[in-house]
Amino acid sequence: MAKATINQQLERLEKIAADLKNEDLGLEEALKLYEEGMKLSKKCTETLEKAELKVRELTEEGEERDFDPGLDQ
């Protein structure tokens, strides 16, 4: 199975947030969704931080460096 893009991860986070608002959701399922959401949030943050670093490097040095978004971690 291919790794999810950051856009797919963000869409999943939005779905999780919407699902957690469901009052009929049981505690066990809510905890499972919360845990998944926290993991996705961390992955997205790491990817965005790497992208920001890349932009800074390009802006400061005017040259391109290799960039690995780390989505396969």
N, C-alpha and C positions, 0 to 999 in steps of 0.2 A: 504494500500500500504506500502511495506517495505521501511525503510529508506535507502538512497543511501550510499554505502560505499565510503570511501575517493577516491578510484580509479575511481569509477563512477562519483564522483563530479569533479575530475580533468579532466576526459574525457569530461564532459559537459562544463567545462571552456574552454578547447581547441576548442570545437565546437563553443562556443559563440565567441571566439576570431576570428575564421575563418569567421563566419557569419558577424561580425562587419567590416570586410575588404571589404565586398560586397558593391560596389559603388551604386547599385540599391536599397539598403536598405533605407527605409524611416526614417525620424527623430524619429517618435513615436516608431517604432519597434526597432530602434537602442538604444533609451533610455531604453526601456523595457529590452532588452538584456543586456545592460550595468548594469542596476540595479540588474538583476539576477546574473550576473557575480560577482559583488561586494559582494553580499550576500554569494555566494558560496566560494569566496576567503576568506571571514572572517571565515566561518565554517571550511574550510580546515586549515587555520592558527591556529585556536583554537585547532583543533584535533592534529595537528603536535606539538604544544606547550605542550599539555598534554602528548603526547608520549615521547617527549624529557625529560620532568620532570620525567616520569616513569623510563626511562633509567638511568637518573642521580641518582634517588633514589636507584635503584637496584645496580648500580655501587658503590655508596658511602656506602651503608649499607649492601650490600650482602644478602639482604632478599627481598622477594616479597611482594608487597602491592597491594590492589585492584586497578584496573584501569578501568575507565569508559571513553571511547573515546568521549562521549557527542554527538554522532551522532543523538540522538533522541530529541535534543533540537529544 
